[in-house]
Every structure is written in structure tokens, then in C-alpha cells.
């Protein structure tokens, strides 16, 4: 059995750890409110932008002059994966879930004979993927030390991916991120950026049931040339906001569990300490009584 001094030191150490995890939980909770409101505010705009791109893209998707951001290069050989993770740990399985999903997607694509390139956003995702897929990494982006992420950061990622596309470095681009659902639920999600997804959208109708026909001024291709880069930046910004909210939620949940576990450990160590202390007192009393009887 450990000595009383060892148990006291252990209890003090766990109490110090409990104070740290409790403070981290409160910090994550305060940051979560703002991150959650930003992520929820970005969703309607991003979804409506997707619908607008679907309406515009459907009319020019088959055109030979369609923008590359809409139809890609026409090939499906090289895939660029952009996993979005955090720059810090202590968030449960938040970062490792994205790392595993990225690895699984890369292995599946390579099994189909395709080439995979990875542009990691976040230090933890870069470190995770460097251990197993270092040869696929073509770059990484970190926001360590930044208080918040702005739309300009998403634009930088979009410009970098667009430059790689025009240089012929990839054919398909996919963003992988954690979609925020609640404090205890973040869903790893993959979202294709290039070629831009053009879902089947039912034509808008008036109350009478007649179809509404839209006329664009200028023409669709001119509008797409302006809106496609903006849409790409918006979708990346949405992924960054969702990931930020999910990170704070995951860290809050992880630190809450750690604080509870520390409390349980302190209780068990205190019981062990009290039993050991009582055993020492009993042994000393027995020695005193035995000595007295010997006299």
C-alpha cells in the first residue's frame, strides 16, 4: 500500500488537475455560445447560395465554356481532400474522427486507382495524418494563437484551392469537417466543392402552381464567374464555423467528464488514505498496549 505522504501528494495533484479541467470547461462554454450563434447564422445563407448555384449551374452545366469551379476538369483522377480540425487538443474524439474519416476516404479512393492529395487545415489534423499519410500532404494551414477565424481566412483557402485547380494539380476537391449538432454530437461530414454539386432542384412555383421562370442579367456564365469563387469561400467559411462550434462543444463535454472523473478519483484516494491512516493509528495503539502489558 502507498505511504500516507504519497497518497496526500496524489490527492493534491488530482485536485489541481480538477481545477484546470473545470476552468477549461467554463472557458469552452463561454466560447461555445458565440461560435454556435455564428455557425447557425451562416447556415441559411450558405444553403440559399447552394440553391442559387444549382439554379444557375443547371443551365450551363453542359456547356463547353462552363467554369472549372462548376464542372471541374472533366476528369476524376486526382482528389484534393481538405480536412478541417482544431489547433488544440483536449476535445475528446473531435480531431481523431476527422483524421480517421480522411484516412478512410483516401484509402477508398486509392483502392479505386485514384491519386489523393491532402491540404490539412488545423494542426491536430496535420499531425494525425502525417503519421500515416505524410506522402499525400501537399500543405497545411494553422490558426494557432488566433482568437477567431474570419471570412478572409476562408477566402485564402478558396484562393489556394482555385490556384491549384487552374494549375491542373487536382480534379475533385472535398472538404471534411465536423458538423455541429449539439454539445455532445458533432457529425463528421464530407462536402464536395469542385465540381460544384448541382442537385436536382424542383422549379419554383407560385401559389397558383405555375412555374416561375427567371431571367438573369447579365447572362448565367458571367454571373457564375463572379459567384462561384464567392460560393466556394462561403462553403469553406461555413465548414470553419461549424468546426469551431463543434470544437468548443467537444472540449466542454470532454472537460466536464474529466472533472467528474477527477472527483471520483479524489473520493477513492481519500478513502484509501483514511483507511491507511486508521490502520497506522490502530497499529501504533496495539504497539503501545503491548508494551504496557509487557511491563
MISEKE-71065 format. One line per 8 residues: number of its first residue (from 1); their letters; for each residue z, y, x of N, C-alpha, C. Coordinates in nm, 2 decimals. Last residue first. Layout:
NUM	a	Z:Y:X:Z:Y:X:Z:Y:X | ...;
! end
This chain:
295	xxxxxxxx	3.05:-0.46:0.54:3.17:-0.41:0.60:3.29:-0.46:0.52 | 2.86:-0.57:0.37:2.88:-0.64:0.50:3.01:-0.59:0.57 | 2.85:-0.39:0.16:2.92:-0.52:0.14:2.94:-0.59:0.27 | 2.72:-0.18:0.29:2.85:-0.16:0.25:2.93:-0.29:0.22 | 2.47:-0.30:0.33:2.55:-0.26:0.45:2.70:-0.24:0.41 | 2.38:-0.33:0.07:2.40:-0.45:0.15:2.49:-0.41:0.28 | 2.37:-0.06:-0.01:2.46:-0.15:-0.08:2.49:-0.27:0.01 | 2.16:0.03:0.16:2.29:0.09:0.16:2.40:0.00:0.10;
287	xxxxxxxx	1.95:-0.14:0.08:2.00:-0.14:0.22:2.14:-0.08:0.23 | 1.92:-0.06:-0.18:1.96:-0.20:-0.15:2.01:-0.21:-0.01 | 1.84:0.20:-0.15:1.97:0.17:-0.21:2.01:0.03:-0.18 | 1.59:0.15:-0.02:1.70:0.22:0.05:1.83:0.20:-0.01 | 1.45:0.03:-0.23:1.48:-0.04:-0.10:1.59:0.02:-0.02 | 1.45:0.24:-0.42:1.52:0.11:-0.45:1.55:0.03:-0.32 | 1.29:0.42:-0.28:1.43:0.45:-0.32:1.51:0.33:-0.35 | 1.05:0.27:-0.26:1.12:0.32:-0.14:1.26:0.35:-0.17;
279	xxxxxxxx	0.98:0.25:-0.53:1.01:0.13:-0.45:1.08:0.16:-0.33 | 0.94:0.51:-0.60:1.05:0.44:-0.66:1.09:0.31:-0.59 | 0.71:0.56:-0.45:0.83:0.63:-0.42:0.96:0.56:-0.48 | 0.53:0.38:-0.57:0.57:0.36:-0.43:0.70:0.44:-0.39 | 0.52:0.49:-0.83:0.57:0.35:-0.81:0.61:0.33:-0.66 | 0.42:0.74:-0.77:0.56:0.73:-0.83:0.61:0.59:-0.81 | 0.17:0.67:-0.67:0.26:0.75:-0.59:0.41:0.73:-0.64 | 0.05:0.55:-0.89:0.07:0.47:-0.77:0.17:0.54:-0.68;
271	xxxxxxxx	0.05:0.78:-1.06:0.12:0.66:-1.10:0.15:0.57:-0.98 | -0.12:0.94:-0.91:0.01:0.98:-0.94:0.10:0.87:-0.98 | -0.36:0.80:-0.92:-0.29:0.82:-0.79:-0.15:0.86:-0.81 | -0.42:0.81:-1.20:-0.39:0.68:-1.14:-0.32:0.70:-1.00 | -0.44:1.09:-1.23:-0.34:1.02:-1.31:-0.31:0.89:-1.24 | -0.66:1.14:-1.06:-0.53:1.20:-1.03:-0.42:1.13:-1.10 | -0.86:1.01:-1.20:-0.82:0.96:-1.06:-0.68:1.02:-1.03 | -0.88:1.16:-1.43:-0.84:1.02:-1.44:-0.79:0.97:-1.30;
263	xxxxxxxx	-0.97:1.40:-1.31:-0.84:1.39:-1.39:-0.79:1.25:-1.40 | -1.21:1.32:-1.22:-1.11:1.36:-1.12:-0.97:1.36:-1.19 | -1.35:1.27:-1.45:-1.32:1.15:-1.36:-1.21:1.19:-1.26 | -1.36:1.53:-1.55:-1.29:1.43:-1.63:-1.25:1.31:-1.54 | -1.53:1.64:-1.36:-1.39:1.70:-1.38:-1.30:1.60:-1.45 | -1.76:1.49:-1.39:-1.68:1.48:-1.26:-1.54:1.54:-1.28 | -1.84:1.57:-1.65:-1.80:1.43:-1.62:-1.72:1.41:-1.49 | -1.89:1.84:-1.59:-1.79:1.80:-1.69:-1.74:1.66:-1.67;
255	xxxxxxxx	-2.09:1.81:-1.41:-1.97:1.86:-1.36:-1.86:1.84:-1.46 | -2.30:1.71:-1.57:-2.25:1.63:-1.46:-2.11:1.68:-1.41 | -2.33:1.92:-1.76:-2.29:1.78:-1.81:-2.23:1.70:-1.69 | -2.42:2.12:-1.59:-2.30:2.14:-1.67:-2.24:2.00:-1.72 | -2.65:2.01:-1.49:-2.54:2.03:-1.40:-2.41:2.05:-1.48 | -2.80:1.99:-1.72:-2.77:1.87:-1.65:-2.65:1.89:-1.56 | -2.83:2.27:-1.78:-2.76:2.18:-1.87:-2.72:2.05:-1.81 | -2.96:2.36:-1.55:-2.82:2.41:-1.58:-2.75:2.32:-1.68;
247	xxxxxxxx	-3.20:2.21:-1.57:-3.11:2.20:-1.45:-2.97:2.24:-1.49 | -3.30:2.30:-1.82:-3.26:2.16:-1.80:-3.17:2.14:-1.68 | -3.37:2.56:-1.75:-3.27:2.54:-1.85:-3.22:2.39:-1.84 | -3.56:2.51:-1.55:-3.44:2.59:-1.52:-3.33:2.56:-1.62 | -3.76:2.37:-1.69:-3.69:2.30:-1.58:-3.56:2.38:-1.55 | -3.84:2.57:-1.86:-3.78:2.45:-1.92:-3.70:2.38:-1.81 | -3.94:2.75:-1.67:-3.83:2.79:-1.76:-3.76:2.67:-1.82 | -4.15:2.60:-1.56:-4.04:2.65:-1.48:-3.92:2.69:-1.56;
239	xxxxxxxx	-4.31:2.56:-1.79:-4.26:2.45:-1.72:-4.14:2.49:-1.63 | -4.39:2.83:-1.84:-4.31:2.75:-1.94:-4.24:2.63:-1.87 | -4.53:2.88:-1.61:-4.41:2.95:-1.63:-4.32:2.88:-1.73 | -4.75:2.71:-1.66:-4.66:2.68:-1.54:-4.53:2.75:-1.56 | -4.85:2.83:-1.88:-4.81:2.70:-1.90:-4.71:2.66:-1.78 | -4.92:3.08:-1.77:-4.82:3.08:-1.88:-4.77:2.94:-1.89 | -5.12:3.01:-1.58:-4.99:3.07:-1.54:-4.88:3.06:-1.64 | -5.31:2.92:-1.77:-5.26:2.83:-1.66:-5.12:2.88:-1.61;
231	xxxxxxxx	-5.37:3.16:-1.91:-5.31:3.04:-1.98:-5.24:2.94:-1.88 | -5.48:3.31:-1.71:-5.36:3.35:-1.77:-5.29:3.24:-1.84 | -5.72:3.16:-1.65:-5.61:3.18:-1.55:-5.48:3.22:-1.60 | -5.83:3.18:-1.92:-5.79:3.06:-1.86:-5.69:3.07:-1.75 | -5.90:3.45:-1.99:-5.78:3.39:-2.05:-5.74:3.26:-1.98 | -6.14:3.52:-1.85:-6.02:3.60:-1.84:-5.89:3.53:-1.88 | -6.31:3.32:-1.92:-6.30:3.35:-1.77:-6.17:3.44:-1.75 | -6.30:3.33:-2.19:-6.23:3.22:-2.12:-6.21:3.25:-1.98;
223	xxxxxxxx	-6.45:3.56:-2.24:-6.30:3.56:-2.28:-6.23:3.45:-2.20 | -6.70:3.47:-2.16:-6.64:3.59:-2.09:-6.49:3.59:-2.12 | -6.74:3.26:-2.34:-6.73:3.23:-2.19:-6.67:3.35:-2.12 | -6.75:3.39:-2.59:-6.64:3.29:-2.56:-6.63:3.27:-2.41 | -6.83:3.74:-2.57:-6.86:3.60:-2.60:-6.75:3.52:-2.55 | -6.59:4.01:-2.64:-6.73:3.96:-2.61:-6.74:3.81:-2.63 | -6.56:3.89:-2.95:-6.63:4.00:-2.88:-6.54:4.03:-2.76 | -6.60:3.62:-3.17:-6.54:3.67:-3.06:-6.63:3.78:-2.99;
215	xxxxxxxx	-6.54:3.53:-3.50:-6.64:3.58:-3.41:-6.57:3.65:-3.30 | -6.44:3.25:-3.69:-6.40:3.36:-3.60:-6.52:3.40:-3.52 | -6.41:3.14:-4.02:-6.50:3.15:-3.90:-6.46:3.27:-3.82 | -6.23:2.94:-4.22:-6.23:3.07:-4.16:-6.31:3.06:-4.03 | -6.31:2.76:-4.52:-6.29:2.76:-4.37:-6.30:2.91:-4.32 | -6.12:2.76:-4.82:-6.25:2.79:-4.75:-6.22:2.80:-4.60 | -5.89:2.74:-4.96:-5.94:2.62:-4.90:-6.07:2.64:-4.82 | -5.75:2.96:-5.05:-5.85:2.90:-5.14:-5.91:2.77:-5.09;
207	xxxxxxxx	-5.60:3.04:-4.83:-5.53:2.97:-4.94:-5.63:2.91:-5.04 | -5.82:2.95:-4.55:-5.74:3.04:-4.64:-5.68:2.97:-4.75 | -5.79:2.75:-4.25:-5.84:2.77:-4.39:-5.76:2.88:-4.46 | -5.90:2.65:-3.93:-5.81:2.73:-4.02:-5.87:2.75:-4.15 | -5.99:2.31:-3.85:-6.02:2.45:-3.87:-5.93:2.52:-3.96 | -5.77:2.12:-3.64:-5.84:2.13:-3.77:-5.87:2.28:-3.79 | -5.84:2.02:-3.31:-5.77:2.12:-3.40:-5.84:2.14:-3.53 | -5.80:1.80:-3.07:-5.87:1.82:-3.19:-5.79:1.91:-3.29;
199	xxxxxxxx	-5.74:1.97:-2.75:-5.71:1.88:-2.86:-5.80:1.90:-2.98 | -5.82:2.00:-2.45:-5.89:2.06:-2.57:-5.86:1.96:-2.69 | -5.66:2.08:-2.15:-5.67:1.99:-2.27:-5.73:2.06:-2.39 | -5.85:2.18:-1.87:-5.76:2.22:-1.98:-5.77:2.13:-2.10 | -5.86:1.94:-1.60:-5.92:2.02:-1.70:-5.83:2.06:-1.82 | -5.56:2.11:-1.55:-5.70:2.11:-1.52:-5.76:1.97:-1.53 | -5.31:2.04:-1.67:-5.35:2.18:-1.66:-5.51:2.19:-1.64 | -5.11:1.82:-1.84:-5.23:1.84:-1.77:-5.27:1.98:-1.78;
191	xxxxxxxx	-4.78:1.73:-1.81:-4.87:1.82:-1.88:-4.99:1.85:-1.79 | -4.51:1.51:-1.85:-4.63:1.54:-1.77:-4.73:1.62:-1.86 | -4.16:1.52:-1.85:-4.28:1.54:-1.92:-4.40:1.56:-1.83 | -3.84:1.40:-1.91:-3.94:1.41:-1.81:-4.08:1.41:-1.88 | -3.61:1.57:-2.11:-3.72:1.47:-2.11:-3.82:1.49:-2.00 | -3.27:1.59:-2.12:-3.39:1.65:-2.07:-3.50:1.55:-2.05 | -2.97:1.61:-2.27:-3.10:1.55:-2.28:-3.21:1.64:-2.23 | -2.73:1.75:-2.28:-2.73:1.61:-2.23:-2.86:1.54:-2.24;
183	xxxxxxxx	-2.81:2.00:-2.38:-2.73:1.99:-2.26:-2.73:1.85:-2.20 | -3.15:1.94:-2.49:-3.01:1.98:-2.51:-2.94:1.97:-2.38 | -3.41:1.97:-2.40:-3.38:1.94:-2.54:-3.24:1.98:-2.57 | -3.65:2.08:-2.17:-3.51:2.09:-2.22:-3.50:2.06:-2.36 | -3.84:1.87:-1.97:-3.84:1.95:-2.09:-3.70:1.95:-2.15 | -3.91:1.86:-1.64:-3.81:1.82:-1.74:-3.81:1.92:-1.86 | -4.25:1.80:-1.53:-4.12:1.88:-1.54:-4.03:1.82:-1.64 | -4.55:1.81:-1.37:-4.45:1.72:-1.42:-4.32:1.79:-1.41;
175	xxxxxxxx	-4.89:1.90:-1.42:-4.76:1.94:-1.39:-4.66:1.85:-1.45 | -5.20:1.81:-1.28:-5.10:1.78:-1.38:-4.96:1.83:-1.33 | -5.55:1.83:-1.23:-5.42:1.88:-1.20:-5.32:1.86:-1.31 | -5.84:1.69:-1.09:-5.75:1.69:-1.21:-5.61:1.74:-1.16 | -5.97:1.72:-0.85:-6.05:1.72:-0.97:-5.96:1.74:-1.09 | -5.94:1.90:-0.53:-5.89:1.81:-0.63:-5.98:1.82:-0.76 | -6.07:2.06:-0.35:-5.96:1.98:-0.30:-5.91:1.88:-0.40 | -6.26:2.26:-0.39:-6.30:2.12:-0.40:-6.20:2.02:-0.36;
167	xxxxxxxx	-6.20:2.52:-0.39:-6.23:2.47:-0.26:-6.27:2.32:-0.27 | -6.13:2.55:-0.65:-6.26:2.61:-0.61:-6.30:2.56:-0.47 | -5.88:2.42:-0.64:-5.98:2.37:-0.72:-6.12:2.42:-0.68 | -5.73:2.59:-0.46:-5.76:2.45:-0.42:-5.87:2.39:-0.51 | -5.72:2.82:-0.62:-5.79:2.82:-0.50:-5.83:2.68:-0.45 | -5.56:2.72:-0.83:-5.70:2.76:-0.86:-5.78:2.76:-0.73 | -5.32:2.68:-0.70:-5.39:2.56:-0.75:-5.54:2.60:-0.78 | -5.26:2.94:-0.64:-5.28:2.84:-0.53:-5.35:2.72:-0.58;
159	xxxxxxxx	-5.25:3.06:-0.89:-5.35:3.10:-0.80:-5.37:3.00:-0.68 | -5.02:2.92:-0.99:-5.15:2.90:-1.06:-5.27:2.95:-0.96 | -4.82:3.01:-0.82:-4.86:2.87:-0.82:-4.99:2.85:-0.88 | -4.83:3.28:-0.88:-4.86:3.24:-0.75:-4.90:3.09:-0.74 | -4.75:3.27:-1.15:-4.89:3.32:-1.12:-4.93:3.28:-0.98 | -4.49:3.20:-1.12:-4.58:3.11:-1.19:-4.73:3.14:-1.16 | -4.39:3.43:-1.01:-4.39:3.31:-0.93:-4.48:3.20:-0.99 | -4.43:3.62:-1.21:-4.51:3.63:-1.09:-4.51:3.50:-1.00;
151	xxxxxxxx	-4.24:3.56:-1.39:-4.38:3.52:-1.42:-4.47:3.53:-1.30 | -3.95:3.45:-1.20:-4.02:3.54:-1.29:-4.16:3.49:-1.31 | -3.63:3.31:-1.17:-3.77:3.29:-1.15:-3.85:3.38:-1.25 | -3.33:3.43:-1.01:-3.41:3.39:-1.13:-3.55:3.38:-1.09 | -3.21:3.44:-0.76:-3.12:3.44:-0.88:-3.20:3.40:-1.00 | -3.28:3.24:-0.48:-3.33:3.34:-0.58:-3.24:3.33:-0.70 | -3.21:3.04:-0.31:-3.15:3.18:-0.28:-3.19:3.28:-0.39 | -3.51:2.87:-0.33:-3.37:2.87:-0.29:-3.32:3.01:-0.26;
143	xxxxxxxx	-3.75:2.80:-0.42:-3.70:2.93:-0.47:-3.55:2.94:-0.44 | -4.04:2.66:-0.26:-3.89:2.66:-0.29:-3.85:2.80:-0.33 | -4.31:2.44:-0.25:-4.26:2.58:-0.29:-4.11:2.57:-0.32 | -4.53:2.26:-0.04:-4.41:2.27:-0.12:-4.37:2.42:-0.14 | -4.81:2.04:0.03:-4.74:2.17:0.04:-4.62:2.16:-0.05 | -4.91:1.80:0.01:-5.00:1.90:0.07:-4.93:2.04:0.08 | -4.81:1.47:0.03:-4.77:1.61:0.02:-4.86:1.70:0.09 | -4.89:1.21:0.10:-4.95:1.28:-0.01:-4.92:1.42:-0.03;
135	xxxxxxxx	-4.72:1.13:0.31:-4.87:1.15:0.34:-4.94:1.22:0.22 | -4.48:1.09:0.19:-4.50:1.21:0.27:-4.64:1.23:0.30 | -4.35:0.92:0.00:-4.49:0.97:-0.02:-4.52:1.09:0.06 | -4.09:0.86:0.06:-4.18:0.76:0.03:-4.33:0.80:0.02 | -3.96:1.10:0.14:-3.91:0.97:0.19:-4.02:0.86:0.17 | -4.07:1.31:0.00:-4.10:1.30:0.14:-4.06:1.16:0.20 | -3.96:1.30:-0.25:-4.10:1.25:-0.23:-4.13:1.23:-0.08 | -3.71:1.42:-0.20:-3.72:1.29:-0.26:-3.86:1.22:-0.23;
127	xxxxxxxx	-3.78:1.67:-0.10:-3.70:1.58:-0.02:-3.71:1.44:-0.07 | -3.92:1.78:-0.32:-3.98:1.77:-0.19:-3.91:1.66:-0.10 | -3.71:1.79:-0.51:-3.83:1.71:-0.53:-3.91:1.68:-0.40 | -3.54:1.98:-0.38:-3.50:1.84:-0.41:-3.61:1.74:-0.44 | -3.69:2.22:-0.38:-3.65:2.15:-0.25:-3.61:2.00:-0.27 | -3.97:2.30:-0.56:-3.83:2.27:-0.56:-3.80:2.18:-0.44 | -4.27:2.16:-0.61:-4.20:2.28:-0.65:-4.05:2.25:-0.66 | -4.52:2.00:-0.42:-4.38:2.00:-0.48:-4.33:2.13:-0.50;
119	xxxxxxxx	-4.81:1.88:-0.47:-4.76:2.01:-0.44:-4.62:2.02:-0.50 | -4.99:1.59:-0.37:-4.87:1.64:-0.44:-4.83:1.78:-0.38 | -5.27:1.39:-0.45:-5.21:1.49:-0.37:-5.09:1.55:-0.44 | -5.44:1.08:-0.45:-5.33:1.16:-0.51:-5.28:1.26:-0.40 | -5.73:0.92:-0.55:-5.66:0.98:-0.45:-5.56:1.08:-0.51 | -5.78:0.60:-0.72:-5.79:0.75:-0.71:-5.70:0.80:-0.60 | -5.76:0.33:-0.79:-5.86:0.38:-0.70:-5.88:0.53:-0.68 | -5.56:0.25:-0.95:-5.69:0.27:-1.02:-5.80:0.32:-0.92;
111	xxxxxxxx	-5.35:0.28:-0.78:-5.39:0.14:-0.81:-5.53:0.14:-0.88 | -5.33:0.55:-0.78:-5.38:0.49:-0.66:-5.42:0.34:-0.69 | -5.21:0.58:-1.04:-5.34:0.64:-1.00:-5.41:0.58:-0.88 | -4.97:0.45:-1.00:-5.06:0.40:-1.10:-5.20:0.46:-1.07 | -4.85:0.60:-0.80:-4.88:0.46:-0.77:-4.98:0.41:-0.87 | -4.82:0.85:-0.94:-4.91:0.84:-0.81:-4.94:0.69:-0.78 | -4.65:0.78:-1.14:-4.78:0.82:-1.17:-4.87:0.81:-1.05 | -4.42:0.70:-0.99:-4.49:0.60:-1.07:-4.63:0.65:-1.11;
103	xxxxxxxx	-4.36:0.95:-0.86:-4.40:0.83:-0.78:-4.47:0.73:-0.86 | -4.30:1.10:-1.09:-4.41:1.14:-1.00:-4.46:1.02:-0.92 | -4.08:0.96:-1.18:-4.19:0.97:-1.26:-4.32:1.01:-1.18 | -3.90:1.00:-0.96:-3.94:0.87:-1.00:-4.07:0.87:-1.08 | -3.87:1.28:-0.96:-3.92:1.21:-0.85:-3.97:1.07:-0.88 | -3.76:1.32:-1.21:-3.89:1.38:-1.19:-3.95:1.31:-1.06 | -3.51:1.19:-1.17:-3.60:1.15:-1.28:-3.74:1.20:-1.26 | -3.39:1.33:-0.97:-3.44:1.20:-0.94:-3.54:1.14:-1.05;
95	xxxxxxxx	-3.31:1.56:-1.09:-3.41:1.57:-0.99:-3.47:1.43:-0.97 | -3.12:1.46:-1.29:-3.22:1.56:-1.32:-3.34:1.56:-1.22 | -2.90:1.30:-1.28:-3.03:1.24:-1.25:-3.15:1.33:-1.28 | -2.67:1.54:-1.17:-2.69:1.41:-1.23:-2.83:1.36:-1.18 | -2.66:1.77:-1.01:-2.71:1.78:-1.15:-2.74:1.65:-1.21 | -2.63:1.81:-0.74:-2.51:1.81:-0.83:-2.55:1.83:-0.97 | -2.87:2.03:-0.58:-2.83:1.90:-0.64:-2.71:1.92:-0.73 | -3.13:2.28:-0.58:-2.99:2.24:-0.56:-2.96:2.10:-0.63;
87	xxxxxxxx	-3.37:2.34:-0.66:-3.35:2.36:-0.52:-3.21:2.31:-0.48 | -3.53:2.11:-0.90:-3.44:2.22:-0.86:-3.43:2.23:-0.71 | -3.89:2.05:-0.97:-3.75:2.01:-0.96:-3.66:2.14:-0.92 | -4.19:1.97:-1.07:-4.10:2.08:-1.07:-3.96:2.03:-1.08 | -4.49:1.84:-0.92:-4.36:1.81:-0.98:-4.26:1.93:-0.97 | -4.81:1.83:-0.96:-4.71:1.94:-0.93:-4.58:1.91:-0.99 | -5.08:1.65:-0.83:-4.95:1.65:-0.91:-4.86:1.76:-0.86 | -5.42:1.62:-0.84:-5.31:1.70:-0.78:-5.19:1.70:-0.88;
79	xxxxxxxx	-5.65:1.36:-0.78:-5.55:1.42:-0.87:-5.44:1.50:-0.79 | -5.98:1.28:-0.74:-5.86:1.33:-0.67:-5.77:1.40:-0.77 | -6.16:1.18:-0.94:-6.13:1.10:-0.81:-6.00:1.15:-0.75 | -6.32:1.25:-1.15:-6.19:1.21:-1.17:-6.14:1.13:-1.06 | -6.55:1.53:-1.22:-6.51:1.40:-1.15:-6.37:1.37:-1.19 | -6.58:1.78:-1.32:-6.66:1.67:-1.38:-6.63:1.54:-1.32 | -6.40:1.96:-1.24:-6.52:1.95:-1.16:-6.62:1.85:-1.21 | -6.29:2.13:-1.54:-6.27:2.07:-1.42:-6.40:2.06:-1.34;
71	xxxxxxxx	-6.32:2.27:-1.78:-6.38:2.13:-1.77:-6.35:2.06:-1.64 | -6.16:2.50:-1.73:-6.17:2.44:-1.86:-6.21:2.29:-1.85 | -6.18:2.58:-1.47:-6.05:2.56:-1.52:-6.05:2.50:-1.66 | -6.46:2.61:-1.45:-6.40:2.49:-1.39:-6.26:2.47:-1.45 | -6.63:2.72:-1.75:-6.55:2.75:-1.63:-6.48:2.62:-1.58 | -6.97:2.62:-1.83:-6.83:2.63:-1.86:-6.74:2.65:-1.74 | -7.24:2.59:-1.80:-7.18:2.70:-1.73:-7.03:2.72:-1.77 | -7.31:2.38:-1.96:-7.32:2.36:-1.81:-7.25:2.47:-1.73;
63	xxxxxxxx	-7.10:2.31:-2.24:-7.20:2.40:-2.17:-7.20:2.37:-2.02 | -6.91:2.17:-2.38:-7.03:2.10:-2.34:-7.13:2.18:-2.26 | -6.72:2.37:-2.44:-6.69:2.25:-2.35:-6.81:2.18:-2.30 | -6.75:2.58:-2.60:-6.82:2.59:-2.48:-6.80:2.47:-2.39 | -6.59:2.53:-2.83:-6.73:2.58:-2.85:-6.81:2.58:-2.72 | -6.34:2.45:-2.74:-6.42:2.36:-2.81:-6.57:2.40:-2.83 | -6.23:2.68:-2.62:-6.29:2.58:-2.54:-6.38:2.48:-2.61 | -6.13:2.83:-2.84:-6.24:2.88:-2.76:-6.31:2.77:-2.68;
55	xxxxxxxx	-5.94:2.65:-2.95:-6.05:2.71:-3.03:-6.16:2.76:-2.95 | -5.78:2.60:-2.73:-5.85:2.49:-2.79:-5.97:2.54:-2.88 | -5.69:2.85:-2.67:-5.77:2.78:-2.57:-5.85:2.67:-2.63 | -5.53:2.88:-2.90:-5.64:2.97:-2.88:-5.74:2.91:-2.78 | -5.34:2.67:-2.85:-5.43:2.67:-2.97:-5.55:2.76:-2.96 | -5.22:2.77:-2.62:-5.29:2.65:-2.62:-5.38:2.63:-2.74 | -5.10:3.00:-2.73:-5.21:3.02:-2.63:-5.29:2.89:-2.61 | -4.91:2.88:-2.89:-5.02:2.96:-2.95:-5.14:2.98:-2.85;
47	xxxxxxxx	-4.75:2.77:-2.69:-4.81:2.69:-2.79:-4.93:2.76:-2.85 | -4.66:3.00:-2.56:-4.73:2.90:-2.48:-4.81:2.81:-2.58 | -4.52:3.13:-2.76:-4.63:3.20:-2.70:-4.72:3.10:-2.63 | -4.31:2.94:-2.83:-4.41:2.98:-2.93:-4.54:3.04:-2.86 | -4.17:2.91:-2.56:-4.24:2.80:-2.63:-4.35:2.85:-2.73 | -4.02:3.13:-2.47:-4.16:3.11:-2.41:-4.24:3.00:-2.49 | -3.78:3.11:-2.60:-3.87:3.23:-2.63:-4.01:3.21:-2.58 | -3.67:2.89:-2.48:-3.71:2.88:-2.63:-3.80:3.00:-2.67;
39	xxxxxxxx	-3.63:2.98:-2.22:-3.72:2.87:-2.25:-3.76:2.86:-2.39 | -3.45:3.19:-2.27:-3.58:3.22:-2.21:-3.68:3.11:-2.24 | -3.23:3.05:-2.37:-3.30:3.15:-2.46:-3.44:3.19:-2.40 | -3.17:2.90:-2.15:-3.21:2.83:-2.27:-3.28:2.93:-2.36 | -3.09:3.09:-1.96:-3.20:3.00:-1.93:-3.26:2.94:-2.06 | -2.86:3.20:-2.09:-2.98:3.28:-2.06:-3.10:3.20:-2.04 | -2.70:2.97:-2.10:-2.73:3.05:-2.22:-2.85:3.13:-2.20 | -2.67:2.87:-1.84:-2.74:2.80:-1.94:-2.78:2.88:-2.06;
31	xxxxxxxx	-2.49:3.03:-1.71:-2.63:3.05:-1.67:-2.72:2.98:-1.78 | -2.25:2.94:-1.82:-2.29:3.08:-1.83:-2.43:3.10:-1.81 | -2.25:2.67:-1.74:-2.25:2.70:-1.88:-2.30:2.85:-1.90 | -2.24:2.70:-1.46:-2.36:2.64:-1.52:-2.37:2.67:-1.67 | -1.98:2.80:-1.44:-2.09:2.88:-1.39:-2.22:2.83:-1.46 | -1.83:2.59:-1.55:-1.83:2.71:-1.62:-1.94:2.80:-1.57 | -1.89:2.39:-1.35:-1.92:2.37:-1.49:-1.93:2.50:-1.57 | -1.78:2.50:-1.12:-1.92:2.48:-1.13:-1.97:2.46:-1.27;
23	xxxxxxxx	-1.51:2.48:-1.19:-1.57:2.62:-1.17:-1.72:2.61:-1.18 | -1.48:2.20:-1.20:-1.45:2.28:-1.32:-1.52:2.42:-1.31 | -1.53:2.14:-0.93:-1.62:2.09:-1.04:-1.60:2.17:-1.17 | -1.31:2.27:-0.81:-1.45:2.31:-0.78:-1.55:2.27:-0.89 | -1.09:2.14:-0.92:-1.11:2.29:-0.94:-1.25:2.33:-0.91 | -1.14:1.88:-0.82:-1.14:1.91:-0.96:-1.16:2.06:-0.99 | -1.10:1.92:-0.55:-1.23:1.88:-0.60:-1.25:1.91:-0.74 | -0.82:1.96:-0.56:-0.91:2.07:-0.51:-1.06:2.04:-0.55;
15	xxxxxxxx	-0.74:1.71:-0.65:-0.71:1.83:-0.73:-0.80:1.95:-0.69 | -0.81:1.55:-0.44:-0.88:1.53:-0.56:-0.86:1.65:-0.65 | -0.63:1.65:-0.24:-0.78:1.66:-0.22:-0.85:1.65:-0.35 | -0.38:1.58:-0.35:-0.42:1.72:-0.33:-0.57:1.74:-0.31 | -0.41:1.30:-0.35:-0.39:1.37:-0.48:-0.43:1.52:-0.46 | -0.41:1.26:-0.07:-0.53:1.22:-0.16:-0.52:1.29:-0.29 | -0.17:1.35:0.01:-0.29:1.42:0.06:-0.41:1.38:-0.03 | -0.01:1.16:-0.12:0.01:1.31:-0.15:-0.12:1.38:-0.11;
7	xxxxxxx	-0.09:0.93:0.00:-0.11:0.95:-0.14:-0.10:1.09:-0.18 | 0.00:0.97:0.26:-0.14:0.95:0.24:-0.18:0.97:0.09 | 0.28:0.99:0.22:0.20:1.11:0.27:0.05:1.09:0.24 | 0.33:0.73:0.13:0.35:0.84:0.04:0.28:0.96:0.09 | 0.08:0.49:0.24:0.21:0.56:0.26:0.21:0.68:0.16 | -0.08:0.23:0.06:-0.08:0.35:0.14:0.05:0.42:0.14 | 0.00:-0.12:0.08:0.00:0.00:0.00:0.00:0.12:0.09;
! end
